[in-house]
Amino acid sequence: MSKLDELKERIAYLKGFLTIAFGLLVLISGGLINLYMKDDITIIFWLGCTLVFIILFVLLKVMLKIESYLKQIGEL
């Protein structure tokens, strides 16, 4: 497998992961909004908020990794 094909496969894999992580972020955020609207601020709410920030950090890291692979493709 050539270097270009390998980089394209890695980008495709990361894009799939990015899609799933973004979907989780939307679902968890919707649940948190629902809890907030019901005035049900418990430990579950705060754990959800923490999870949202963790997912945002992971999304950022994945996007930076994709960007580095795209830069490598541009150098080929």
Buried (B, 14 or more C-beta within 10 A) or exposed (E): EEEEEEBBEBBEEBEEBBEEBEEBBEEBBEBBEEBEEEEEEEEEBEEBBEBBEEBEEBBEEBEEBBEEBEEBEEEE
